[in-house]
Amino acid sequence: MAKKTIAQIFDLTGKGAIVTGGAMGIGRAIVMRLAEAGASVMIVDIDMDAANKVVQRVGEKGGKAQAVKADIRSLADAKRVAEATVQAFGSLDILVNNAGIYPISKALDTSEELWDRVLDINLKGTFFFCQAAAREMVKAGHGGRIINLASIDAVHPMGDVSHYNASKGGVLSLTKALALEWAPQGIIVNAIAPGSIWTPGSEKIREQQEAAGKDPLEMLKKFQTRWPMGRPGEPDDIAKVVLFYASEAVNYVTGTMLVVDGGYLLS
Ligand SMILES: NC(=O)c1ccc[n+]([C@@H]2O[C@H](COP(=O)([O-])OP(=O)(O)OC[C@H]3O[C@@H](n4cnc5c(N)ncnc54)[C@H](O)[C@@H]3O)[C@@H](O)[C@H]2O)c1
């Protein structure tokens, strides 16, 4: 069989994709890149105003996207979204588990409610979206791609987010376990570990610090000393790597985590 061209390798025309938390930040950039590559994208979010704006933007660029309101903590929502994606686009080929939260809290102050919220969104939601998507992929018999947003916090604690560290360590472990279990069905599962990326979520952290009477730039200054490339990451730095994992450039790589941190972990 003739080798595919580079353009064909990155062409996602005809593929159906789900991006959780696709309304803003890293998720929004992922939606834009997958749609640009030809995929039809289902944006899953709790913020429908923001999600609908992304749908509109994709349409203006000639792509195809829909938005569905769902809380990724809900098993029923995961099943509903996976089925709706197959119904809307004819196929579910790519799942990007991006939605996640990272509220700052020292370990001694962390309540059971906060622990449960962080673990439920970041880890439980990720697992059950993987399960719901894989069920559709197995049923269709065509395999698929799952890309989970972990964090460098999965392997390197940055401080004051032990609940988040645990959740993202779990995402890394889950990625490897599902990659092993679903390799025979052709489902390739990988993770991405962003470093510090400029998003509405990271902006919220700075606002929280300020509200708590702390210097909002304190954390920024701490991070800045660890940017060998002299800048934080942009959402599109992550989105392009998601596109790589979703494409046929990656046919024989599964259970890995690609660090996208501009050298943060080296410094
Ligand atoms: N920004 C960073 O520096 C950074 C670094 C490492 C890892 N990450 C990871 O990347 C992912 C995206 O981060 P971001 O900074 O773009 O976040 P963000 O807060 O800017 O955007 C997150 C999106 O997820 C949605 N969301 C939140 N909870 C949800 C739920 N329960 N159900 C459905 N949607 C929900 C939000 O409405 C929002 O649209 C997260 O998993 C985060 O942990 C981010």
The ligand as an SDF file (V2000), in Angstrom:
LIG
                    3D

 44 48  0  0  0  0  0  0  0  0999 V2000
   -3.4170   25.9050   32.4520 N   0  0  0  0  0  0  0  0  0  0  0  0
   -2.3840   25.2280   32.9000 C   0  0  0  0  0  0  0  0  0  0  0  0
   -1.3290   25.8170   33.2710 O   0  0  0  0  0  0  0  0  0  0  0  0
   -2.4280   23.7230   32.9990 C   0  0  0  0  0  0  0  0  0  0  0  0
   -1.2590   23.0300   33.3650 C   0  0  0  0  0  0  0  0  0  0  0  0
   -1.2860   21.6490   33.4590 C   0  0  0  0  0  0  0  0  0  0  0  0
   -2.4530   20.9500   33.1760 C   0  0  0  0  0  0  0  0  0  0  0  0
   -3.5680   21.6280   32.8270 N   0  0  0  0  0  0  0  0  0  0  0  0
   -4.7930   20.8480   32.5630 C   0  0  0  0  0  0  0  0  0  0  0  0
   -5.3420   21.2010   31.3090 O   0  0  0  0  0  0  0  0  0  0  0  0
   -6.7690   21.1090   31.3610 C   0  0  0  0  0  0  0  0  0  0  0  0
   -7.3930   22.4370   30.9170 C   0  0  0  0  0  0  0  0  0  0  0  0
   -6.9140   23.4880   31.7570 O   0  0  0  0  0  0  0  0  0  0  0  0
   -7.2720   25.0210   31.4670 P   0  0  0  0  0  0  0  0  0  0  0  0
   -6.2400   25.8260   32.1780 O   0  0  0  0  0  0  0  0  0  0  0  0
   -7.5110   25.2310   30.0140 O   0  0  0  0  0  0  0  0  0  0  0  0
   -8.6610   25.1520   32.2730 O   0  0  0  0  0  0  0  0  0  0  0  0
   -9.7910   26.3190   32.2010 P   0  0  0  0  0  0  0  0  0  0  0  0
  -10.3060   26.4550   33.5890 O   0  0  0  0  0  0  0  0  0  0  0  0
   -9.2750   27.5240   31.5240 O   0  0  0  0  0  0  0  0  0  0  0  0
  -10.9230   25.6290   31.2900 O   0  0  0  0  0  0  0  0  0  0  0  0
  -11.5230   24.4280   31.7460 C   0  0  0  0  0  0  0  0  0  0  0  0
  -12.8260   24.1680   31.0020 C   0  0  0  0  0  0  0  0  0  0  0  0
  -13.4140   22.9810   31.5820 O   0  0  0  0  0  0  0  0  0  0  0  0
  -14.7880   23.2450   31.8740 C   0  0  0  0  0  0  0  0  0  0  0  0
  -15.2050   22.4020   33.0010 N   0  0  0  0  0  0  0  0  0  0  0  0
  -14.8130   22.5250   34.3030 C   0  0  0  0  0  0  0  0  0  0  0  0
  -15.4410   21.6130   35.0590 N   0  0  0  0  0  0  0  0  0  0  0  0
  -16.2440   20.8990   34.2250 C   0  0  0  0  0  0  0  0  0  0  0  0
  -17.1360   19.8160   34.4210 C   0  0  0  0  0  0  0  0  0  0  0  0
  -17.3570   19.3070   35.6390 N   0  0  0  0  0  0  0  0  0  0  0  0
  -17.7980   19.3110   33.3340 N   0  0  0  0  0  0  0  0  0  0  0  0
  -17.6010   19.8410   32.1050 C   0  0  0  0  0  0  0  0  0  0  0  0
  -16.7590   20.8660   31.8670 N   0  0  0  0  0  0  0  0  0  0  0  0
  -16.0940   21.3880   32.9100 C   0  0  0  0  0  0  0  0  0  0  0  0
  -14.8400   24.7400   32.1850 C   0  0  0  0  0  0  0  0  0  0  0  0
  -16.1370   25.2720   32.0640 O   0  0  0  0  0  0  0  0  0  0  0  0
  -13.8500   25.2970   31.1540 C   0  0  0  0  0  0  0  0  0  0  0  0
  -14.4830   25.5350   29.9230 O   0  0  0  0  0  0  0  0  0  0  0  0
   -7.1140   20.7340   32.8050 C   0  0  0  0  0  0  0  0  0  0  0  0
   -7.2980   19.3320   32.8910 O   0  0  0  0  0  0  0  0  0  0  0  0
   -5.8870   21.1430   33.5860 C   0  0  0  0  0  0  0  0  0  0  0  0
   -5.7080   20.4120   34.7720 O   0  0  0  0  0  0  0  0  0  0  0  0
   -3.5970   22.9960   32.7400 C   0  0  0  0  0  0  0  0  0  0  0  0
  1  2  1  0
  2  3  2  0
  2  4  1  0
  4  5  1  0
  4 44  2  0
  5  6  2  0
  6  7  1  0
  7  8  2  0
  8  9  1  0
  8 44  1  0
  9 10  1  0
  9 42  1  0
 10 11  1  0
 11 12  1  0
 11 40  1  0
 12 13  1  0
 13 14  1  0
 14 15  2  0
 14 16  1  0
 14 17  1  0
 17 18  1  0
 18 19  2  0
 18 20  1  0
 18 21  1  0
 21 22  1  0
 22 23  1  0
 23 24  1  0
 23 38  1  0
 24 25  1  0
 25 26  1  0
 25 36  1  0
 26 27  1  0
 26 35  1  0
 27 28  2  0
 28 29  1  0
 29 30  1  0
 29 35  2  0
 30 31  1  0
 30 32  2  0
 32 33  1  0
 33 34  2  0
 34 35  1  0
 36 37  1  0
 36 38  1  0
 38 39  1  0
 40 41  1  0
 40 42  1  0
 42 43  1  0
M  CHG  2   8   1  16  -1
M  END
$$$$
